Amino acid sequence: MSLRGGRERNEDRTAISLAAGAALVAVLDGMGGHANGAEAAQCGCDVLTQRFAVQSVPLLDPQGFLLRTLAVAHAQVVALGSELPVERRPRATCAVALVQDGVAWCAHGGDSRVYLLRHGEVHWRTRDHSHVEALLHEGVIKPAQVRNHPLRNYVEICIGGEPALPELQLSPALRVQPGDVLLACSDGFWSGLYDDEMARALRVAEPLQEVLEGMASTAVARSGPHSDNTSAAVLRIEA
């Protein structure tokens, strides 16, 4: 699910891939201000889904798969901009979750997030690679100040741009339960919503697509006429 918001074009991309006993959800956000952000995000999604589709499941090394696959995605996005000046090369933030055998494995770079929601609450989420997130954890700012902080859109890690592999963050093994929801989303989605309302909304039994569309529309409306691209992909764990 993805909305353009108040931007001229949508540079977000989402992906959901299912296999026997395994699933992958991902959101990539082409970075504003860089050329071909949409192409970077699409390239990353294509690499993730194509490589997942040819894996034997269950994967023997889920973390290794995520790291290797995002490394390939990074290299391909770098190649897209190899003839451009560094400041104009395609880039994208990313958030990916892979689930198998009752365990979720996540990887991310930048301020696209993965949430694990349980019983209407945020059980766990990724931590943004940003200066604002560091200020939040140091207690310098409060959660309500993140949305309007002047440096909110500055991220420290992404795929693409420089050839060196970025320090993407891998989660520990996250044991999941029936009814849990894994939510991958771009910053345009989470910045217009509160964590607790996201968790409550996705607890309901309504079709997830309808719930996501309502949440995204709310996020866009709250962010005003200059709202960002707003995207999310979800996976509900069944019994």
RAVEN-V197486 format. One record per backbone hydrogen bond with DSSP energy under -0.5 kcal/mol. CO is the residue of the C=O (numbers start at 0). NH is the residue of the N-H. If there is no record, write none. Layout:
co->CO nh->NH
co->CO nh->NH
This chain:
co->0 nh->231
co->2 nh->229
co->3 nh->6
co->8 nh->10
co->10 nh->29
co->12 nh->27
co->14 nh->25
co->16 nh->23
co->18 nh->20
co->18 nh->21
co->20 nh->100
co->21 nh->18
co->22 nh->98
co->23 nh->16
co->24 nh->96
co->25 nh->14
co->26 nh->94
co->27 nh->12
co->27 nh->29
co->28 nh->92
co->30 nh->33
co->33 nh->36
co->35 nh->39
co->36 nh->40
co->37 nh->41
co->38 nh->42
co->39 nh->43
co->40 nh->44
co->41 nh->45
co->42 nh->46
co->43 nh->47
co->44 nh->48
co->45 nh->49
co->46 nh->50
co->47 nh->51
co->48 nh->52
co->49 nh->53
co->51 nh->54
co->54 nh->56
co->60 nh->64
co->61 nh->65
co->62 nh->66
co->63 nh->67
co->64 nh->68
co->65 nh->69
co->66 nh->70
co->67 nh->71
co->68 nh->72
co->69 nh->73
co->70 nh->74
co->71 nh->75
co->72 nh->76
co->73 nh->77
co->74 nh->78
co->75 nh->79
co->76 nh->80
co->77 nh->80
co->78 nh->81
co->80 nh->83
co->84 nh->87
co->85 nh->88
co->87 nh->34
co->89 nh->160
co->90 nh->30
co->91 nh->158
co->92 nh->28
co->93 nh->108
co->94 nh->26
co->95 nh->106
co->96 nh->24
co->97 nh->104
co->98 nh->22
co->99 nh->102
co->101 nh->175
co->102 nh->99
co->103 nh->173
co->104 nh->97
co->105 nh->170
co->106 nh->95
co->107 nh->168
co->108 nh->93
co->109 nh->128
co->112 nh->184
co->113 nh->125
co->114 nh->116
co->114 nh->182
co->115 nh->122
co->115 nh->123
co->116 nh->180
co->117 nh->120
co->120 nh->117
co->120 nh->122
co->123 nh->115
co->125 nh->127
co->127 nh->129
co->128 nh->155
co->128 nh->156
co->129 nh->133
co->130 nh->134
co->131 nh->135
co->132 nh->136
co->133 nh->137
co->134 nh->139
co->134 nh->140
co->135 nh->138
co->141 nh->144
co->141 nh->145
co->142 nh->145
co->142 nh->146
co->144 nh->148
co->145 nh->148
co->148 nh->151
co->150 nh->153
co->152 nh->154
co->153 nh->130
co->158 nh->91
co->159 nh->161
co->165 nh->167
co->168 nh->107
co->172 nh->174
co->173 nh->103
co->176 nh->179
co->179 nh->236
co->180 nh->116
co->180 nh->182
co->181 nh->183
co->181 nh->234
co->182 nh->114
co->183 nh->232
co->184 nh->112
co->185 nh->188
co->185 nh->189
co->186 nh->190
co->188 nh->191
co->189 nh->192
co->193 nh->197
co->194 nh->198
co->195 nh->199
co->196 nh->200
co->197 nh->201
co->199 nh->202
co->199 nh->203
co->200 nh->203
co->206 nh->210
co->207 nh->211
co->208 nh->212
co->209 nh->213
co->210 nh->214
co->211 nh->215
co->212 nh->216
co->213 nh->217
co->214 nh->218
co->215 nh->219
co->216 nh->220
co->217 nh->221
co->218 nh->222
co->219 nh->223
co->220 nh->223
co->223 nh->226
co->226 nh->5
co->229 nh->2
co->230 nh->185
co->232 nh->183
co->234 nh->181
co->235 nh->237
co->236 nh->178
